[in-house]
Amino acid sequence: TQLTYDSKTVTDFIEKVDPSVPILVGSGPITSLKRLEFFKKQLGIPGLSDGIARILREAKDMGEKSVEICVEMYQNLRDFARSNGYSIGAHVMSIRYPFLAAKIVEKISKL
C-alpha cells in the first residue's frame, strides 16, 4: 500500500480501474518535520502535495492536523465511491503512533 493524503490523486487513479475491483487506500499520521521530509523526498509519495506539506509544516500540532487531513481524504473518497459505484477501503498505518491511527479509524468509522 502506498501512503496518500490527497483524495484527488486517488480518484484520478481509481477512475482508470474497473469498478468491480476493490481499492484499499493507505494513510497514516505524520508527526514530525523529519518524517514529512522523508516522505516527500525519499519516498516521493504522489498523494503528499506541496500544499498538504505546507499545511502540516504550519500546523501547531502536526500529528493532529495529519489526522484531520486523513479523515477529510477518506470522507471525500467515501463520497466518490458511493457516487460512482466503487468499493474503497482504508488501510490506516500507525507509523509509530497507534493512538493517532486509532483516532483516524474512529473518526472514519463514523462517516
Buried (B, 14 or more C-beta within 10 A) or exposed (E): EBBBBBBEBBBEBBEEEEEEEEBEBBBBBBBEEEBBEEBBEEEEBBBBBEEBBEBBEEBEEBBBBBBBBBBBBBBBBBEBBEEEEBEBEBEBBBBEBEEBBBBBBEBBEEE
